[in-house]
Amino acid sequence: MYEICPETPADEYEVEALYDLCFSPGRTALSSYRLREGVPRVADLCLILRDPSGMVLAAIRFWPARIGPHRVLLLGPVAVHPTAQGEGLGGLLMRNSLTRARAMGWGRVLLVGDEPYYSRFGFHKLEGVEMPPPTNPDRVLGLELHDGAWVGVQGMVTREERPELRAGLAEMAGTPHIGSACSEVEHPRDDTDGSQSPGGAAADQ
Ligand SMILES: CC(C)(COP(=O)(O)OP(=O)(O)OC[C@H]1O[C@@H](n2cnc3c(N)ncnc32)[C@H](O)[C@@H]1OP(=O)(O)O)[C@@H](O)C(=O)NCCC(=O)NCCS
């Protein structure tokens, strides 16, 4: 059985090592990291997936950001260990975290990545939403967790500067705190024999 849990400080080293393995060492030079530096993550949505031996096979993180007065959830990085890519684990973490985000009351999600991969989760190219340069506008993708959440939301994506983030989250509709509960999950593909390919590089972070 596999387990999905919110990331804790004790997991930090393993998650960073996984990201270093899956991305180039210069990953933090990407423009999207300017939106993350010094900003607390949305802890309830940062998830890790462990295999039955306890090894971290996949991880996903989220940060809060802003477009003008609008809150937006910045997805990424998401990574799956190279030995386990193409087995559905990335999809599992994506769906699990987005379900949690909806339950927490988040309305809109943003990421920079390959539309052919992320469209399966409902992401599509956003018009008029600008990430810090240099970012290919074709890779700026959004998802509505509530109908109409992206309508009229355009402009430059900026850092979440408000320190009272927790308080801000509590204002949001729905469940304010999802908690630290882990969930056991079946492997998404029971026919996995390790021979599948993930289909190439996927996304920025
Ligand atoms: C991208 C990543 C998270 C996907 O997770 P995964 O567990 O390997 O993917 P899944 O098993 O859920 O999905 C596999 C499917 O996605 C497709 N896919 C993977 N990358 C793709 C891409 N760049 N474009 C289109 N499709 C892609 C595969 O072809 C496969 O398709 P199928 O279901 O029709 O066979 C993982 O491969 C990874 O960590 N890659 C390196 C790091 C990275 O690029 N992360 C994204 C940063 S935000």
The ligand as a Gaussian input file, in Angstrom:
#p B3LYP/6-31G(d) Opt

LIG

0 1
 C        5.811000      15.138000     -14.993000
 C        5.647000      14.101000     -13.905000
 C        5.350000      14.776000     -12.581000
 C        4.433000      13.213000     -14.293000
 O        4.254000      12.235000     -13.297000
 P        4.162000      10.707000     -13.739000
 O        3.791000       9.906000     -12.560000
 O        5.422000      10.323000     -14.441000
 O        2.983000      10.780000     -14.812000
 P        1.674000       9.903000     -14.815000
 O        2.041000       8.466000     -14.732000
 O        0.688000      10.429000     -13.859000
 O        1.142000      10.221000     -16.269000
 C        1.812000       9.653000     -17.348000
 C        1.176000      10.166000     -18.613000
 O        1.581000      11.536000     -18.781000
 C        2.170000      11.672000     -20.040000
 N        3.169000      12.712000     -19.964000
 C        4.210000      12.821000     -19.150000
 N        4.903000      13.941000     -19.419000
 C        4.248000      14.548000     -20.452000
 C        4.461000      15.734000     -21.198000
 N        5.483000      16.524000     -20.975000
 N        3.574000      16.073000     -22.155000
 C        2.512000      15.276000     -22.409000
 N        2.261000      14.134000     -21.738000
 C        3.136000      13.774000     -20.775000
 C        2.738000      10.291000     -20.352000
 O        2.935000      10.117000     -21.725000
 C        1.643000       9.396000     -19.825000
 O        0.577000       9.358000     -20.720000
 P       -0.480000       8.120000     -20.736000
 O       -1.228000       8.166000     -19.443000
 O       -1.355000       8.415000     -21.914000
 O        0.351000       6.892000     -20.876000
 C        6.898000      13.192000     -13.783000
 O        7.091000      12.486000     -14.986000
 C        8.158000      13.967000     -13.446000
 O        8.479000      14.106000     -12.269000
 N        8.912000      14.454000     -14.443000
 C       10.134000      15.181000     -14.210000
 C        9.905000      16.442000     -13.403000
 C        8.885000      17.371000     -14.028000
 O        8.958000      17.707000     -15.194000
 N        7.924000      17.818000     -13.188000
 C        6.905000      18.762000     -13.527000
 C        7.276000      20.068000     -12.918000
 S        5.948000      21.120000     -12.506000

